[in-house]
Amino acid sequence: MSDTMSAIAQEILAMNWLELIAVIASLAYVLLAGKSNIWCWPAAIIASGIYCYIFLDINLFMDSALQVYYIAMAVYGWAQWRQIKLGLDDSDDSMVQTSASEEVAPVQSWPLALHLKMISALSLASLILGYVMENYTQADFAYLDTFTTVFSVYATYLIAIRLLETWLYWIAIDIAGIYIYSEKSLNLTMLLFAGYTLLAAWAYWQWRTLYLQQQVGYRQQPTS
C-alpha cells in the first residue's frame, strides 16, 4: 500500500502542467455534469483536446481518436442541454433550472427492457471488435478495453441526452478502468478512475433526485 501511494506521489510530482490541466478539467466535467451545470461541456472540450494531443504524442492512436469523438459529443451535448424543449412540453415548465441559472432539458429515464437490448447489442459488437483486437493487433486487455471503449462512446451520448442511467454505465466502466490501469501500473490514472467511480455514484444520486422532482412537478401541472 505504501509503495502504491509513493508511486502515486512521484507521478504527481513528475506530471507535466498539460496533463495536470487535463486531469482538473476532467474532474470539473464530471462534477459539473452531476450538478446539471451546462458548463460541464466546455470543461469536457478542454480535457479531451489536451488528452487528444497527449495520446497522439505517445502513439495511442485509438485513444486519441476517441477524444475527438468526445469533443464532438461535448458540442452536441451543449446544444442539447440548451434547447428550449424536448417535445415533452411546449412551455418552460419542461425545463430545469440549474445552480448556474441556465435552463437545460429535463432528465430522462428508459425502461429496463430497452437497456437490456442495448447492452446485448453493444456486448456483441464489443466481442467482435475484441476478437479483431486480440488476433490482429498487439493490444493489451483486448476484450476488456474494447468493452470499455464501446460503452464509453454510448454512455457519453446518454449524458448528452440527459439519461439518468448513464451514470450506472459509467460506474461499471470506471471500475473496469481501475483494474486495467492498476495492471499497467498507471497508479495516478488508477486513482483518478477511482475518483470517477465515486463521482459517478454521486452524479447518479443528483440526477435521480432531480428526475423525481420533475415527475412530481409534471403530476401537479393542471390539465387543459
C-alpha positions as CSV (number, residue, x, y, z in Angstrom):
1,M,0.0,0.0,0.0
2,S,2.8,2.4,0.9
3,D,4.6,1.6,-2.3
4,T,1.5,2.4,-4.3
5,M,1.0,5.7,-2.5
6,S,4.7,6.5,-3.0
7,A,4.4,5.8,-6.7
8,I,1.3,8.0,-7.0
9,A,3.1,10.8,-5.2
10,Q,6.1,10.5,-7.6
11,E,3.7,10.6,-10.6
12,I,2.0,13.7,-9.3
13,L,5.4,15.4,-8.9
14,A,6.5,14.3,-12.4
15,M,3.2,15.2,-14.1
16,N,3.5,18.0,-16.6
17,W,1.3,21.0,-16.5
18,L,-0.6,20.0,-19.6
19,E,-1.6,16.7,-18.1
20,L,-2.5,18.4,-14.8
21,I,-4.9,20.8,-16.6
22,A,-6.5,17.8,-18.4
23,V,-7.0,16.0,-15.1
24,I,-8.5,19.1,-13.4
25,A,-10.8,19.7,-16.5
26,S,-11.9,16.0,-16.5
27,L,-12.8,16.2,-12.8
28,A,-14.6,19.5,-13.4
29,Y,-16.6,17.9,-16.2
30,V,-17.9,15.1,-14.0
31,L,-18.7,17.5,-11.1
32,L,-20.5,20.0,-13.3
33,A,-22.4,17.3,-15.2
34,G,-23.6,15.8,-11.9
35,K,-24.9,19.2,-10.9
36,S,-26.6,19.6,-14.3
37,N,-24.4,22.6,-15.0
38,I,-24.1,23.3,-18.7
39,W,-20.5,24.5,-18.3
40,C,-19.5,20.8,-18.0
41,W,-19.3,20.7,-21.8
42,P,-16.6,23.4,-22.2
43,A,-14.6,21.5,-19.4
44,A,-15.0,18.3,-21.5
45,I,-13.8,20.0,-24.6
46,I,-10.7,21.3,-22.8
47,A,-9.9,17.9,-21.2
48,S,-10.5,16.0,-24.4
49,G,-8.5,18.4,-26.6
50,I,-5.5,18.1,-24.3
51,Y,-5.7,14.3,-24.0
52,C,-6.1,14.0,-27.8
53,Y,-2.6,15.7,-28.1
54,I,-1.1,13.7,-25.2
55,F,-2.3,10.3,-26.5
56,L,-1.3,11.1,-30.1
57,D,2.2,12.1,-28.8
58,I,2.7,8.7,-27.2
59,N,1.2,6.7,-30.1
60,L,-2.1,5.8,-28.5
61,F,-4.0,6.5,-31.7
62,M,-7.3,4.9,-30.8
63,D,-7.5,6.8,-27.5
64,S,-6.6,9.9,-29.4
65,A,-9.4,9.3,-31.9
66,L,-11.8,8.7,-29.0
67,Q,-11.1,12.2,-27.7
68,V,-12.1,13.7,-31.0
69,Y,-15.5,11.9,-30.6
70,Y,-15.7,13.2,-27.0
71,I,-15.2,16.8,-28.3
72,A,-17.9,16.3,-30.9
73,M,-20.3,14.9,-28.3
74,A,-19.5,17.9,-26.0
75,V,-20.6,20.3,-28.7
76,Y,-23.7,18.2,-29.2
77,G,-24.3,18.0,-25.5
78,W,-24.1,21.7,-25.2
79,A,-26.7,22.2,-27.9
80,Q,-29.0,19.5,-26.4
81,W,-28.9,21.0,-22.9
82,R,-29.5,24.5,-24.3
83,Q,-32.6,23.5,-26.3
84,I,-35.9,25.0,-25.3
85,K,-37.9,21.8,-25.4
86,L,-37.6,18.1,-25.8
87,G,-41.1,17.5,-27.3
88,L,-42.4,16.8,-23.8
89,D,-44.0,20.1,-23.3
90,D,-44.1,23.3,-25.3
91,S,-43.9,25.5,-22.2
92,D,-40.9,26.5,-20.0
93,D,-42.3,24.1,-17.3
94,S,-40.4,21.3,-19.1
95,M,-37.1,22.9,-18.4
96,V,-34.7,22.5,-15.4
97,Q,-33.2,25.5,-13.6
98,T,-29.6,24.7,-12.6
99,S,-27.4,26.3,-10.0
100,A,-25.7,28.3,-12.8
101,S,-29.1,29.9,-13.7
102,E,-29.0,28.1,-17.0
103,E,-32.0,26.3,-18.4
104,V,-31.4,22.8,-19.6
105,A,-33.6,19.9,-20.8
106,P,-35.0,17.6,-18.2
107,V,-33.5,14.3,-17.1
108,Q,-35.0,11.2,-18.8
109,S,-35.2,7.6,-17.9
110,W,-35.5,4.5,-20.1
111,P,-37.2,1.2,-19.2
112,L,-35.0,-1.8,-18.2
113,A,-36.0,-3.8,-21.3
114,L,-34.6,-1.1,-23.6
115,H,-31.3,-1.0,-21.6
116,L,-31.0,-4.8,-21.8
117,K,-31.5,-4.7,-25.6
118,M,-28.8,-2.0,-25.9
119,I,-26.4,-3.8,-23.6
120,S,-26.8,-7.0,-25.6
121,A,-26.2,-5.3,-28.9
122,L,-23.2,-3.4,-27.6
123,S,-21.8,-6.5,-26.0
124,L,-22.0,-8.4,-29.3
125,A,-20.3,-5.5,-31.1
126,S,-17.6,-5.5,-28.3
127,L,-17.0,-9.2,-28.7
128,I,-16.5,-8.9,-32.4
129,L,-14.2,-5.9,-32.1
130,G,-12.4,-7.5,-29.2
131,Y,-11.7,-10.6,-31.3
132,V,-10.2,-8.4,-34.0
133,M,-8.0,-6.6,-31.5
134,E,-6.9,-9.8,-29.8
135,N,-5.9,-11.6,-33.0
136,Y,-4.7,-8.8,-35.3
137,T,-3.1,-6.2,-33.0
138,Q,-0.7,-6.1,-30.1
139,A,-3.4,-4.6,-27.8
140,D,-3.3,-5.5,-24.1
141,F,-6.6,-6.4,-22.4
142,A,-8.2,-6.5,-25.9
143,Y,-11.7,-7.6,-24.9
144,L,-12.0,-5.6,-21.7
145,D,-10.5,-2.5,-23.3
146,T,-12.9,-2.8,-26.3
147,F,-15.9,-3.2,-24.0
148,T,-15.0,-0.1,-22.1
149,T,-14.4,1.9,-25.3
150,V,-17.7,0.9,-26.9
151,F,-19.7,1.5,-23.8
152,S,-17.9,4.8,-23.1
153,V,-19.0,6.0,-26.6
154,Y,-22.5,5.0,-25.8
155,A,-22.5,6.4,-22.2
156,T,-21.2,9.8,-23.5
157,Y,-24.2,10.0,-25.8
158,L,-26.5,9.2,-22.9
159,I,-25.1,12.1,-20.9
160,A,-25.8,14.4,-23.8
161,I,-29.4,13.5,-23.9
162,R,-29.5,13.6,-20.0
163,L,-30.5,10.0,-19.4
164,L,-30.4,9.1,-15.7
165,E,-29.0,5.6,-16.2
166,T,-25.9,6.9,-17.9
167,W,-24.1,7.1,-14.5
168,L,-24.7,3.4,-13.8
169,Y,-22.9,2.7,-17.1
170,W,-20.0,5.0,-16.0
171,I,-19.7,3.3,-12.7
172,A,-19.1,-0.1,-14.4
173,I,-16.8,1.5,-17.0
174,D,-14.7,3.3,-14.3
175,I,-14.4,0.1,-12.2
176,A,-13.0,-1.7,-15.3
177,G,-10.7,1.2,-15.9
178,I,-9.3,0.9,-12.3
179,Y,-8.4,-2.7,-13.0
180,I,-6.8,-2.0,-16.4
181,Y,-4.7,0.9,-15.2
182,S,-3.7,-0.9,-12.0
183,E,-2.4,-3.9,-14.1
184,K,-0.5,-1.4,-16.3
185,S,1.0,0.3,-13.1
186,L,-0.6,3.6,-14.1
187,N,-1.2,4.5,-10.5
188,L,-2.2,8.1,-10.9
189,T,-4.7,7.2,-13.6
190,M,-6.0,4.3,-11.4
191,L,-6.6,6.8,-8.6
192,L,-8.3,9.2,-11.0
193,F,-10.7,6.4,-12.1
194,A,-11.4,5.5,-8.5
195,G,-12.4,9.1,-8.0
196,Y,-14.5,8.9,-11.2
197,T,-16.4,5.9,-9.8
198,L,-17.3,7.8,-6.6
199,L,-18.3,10.9,-8.7
200,A,-20.5,8.8,-11.0
201,A,-22.3,7.4,-8.0
202,W,-22.8,10.9,-6.6
203,A,-23.9,12.2,-10.0
204,Y,-26.5,9.4,-10.3
205,W,-27.9,10.4,-7.0
206,Q,-28.1,14.0,-8.0
207,W,-29.8,13.3,-11.3
208,R,-32.2,10.8,-9.7
209,T,-33.3,13.4,-7.1
210,L,-33.8,15.9,-10.0
211,Y,-35.7,13.3,-12.0
212,L,-38.1,12.5,-9.1
213,Q,-38.7,16.2,-8.5
214,Q,-39.6,16.6,-12.2
215,Q,-42.1,13.7,-12.0
216,V,-43.8,15.4,-9.1
217,G,-43.9,18.7,-11.0
218,Y,-45.4,17.0,-14.1
219,R,-48.2,15.4,-12.0
220,Q,-49.0,18.7,-10.3
221,Q,-49.4,20.5,-13.6
222,P,-53.0,21.4,-14.3
223,T,-54.7,19.6,-17.2
224,S,-56.2,21.7,-20.0
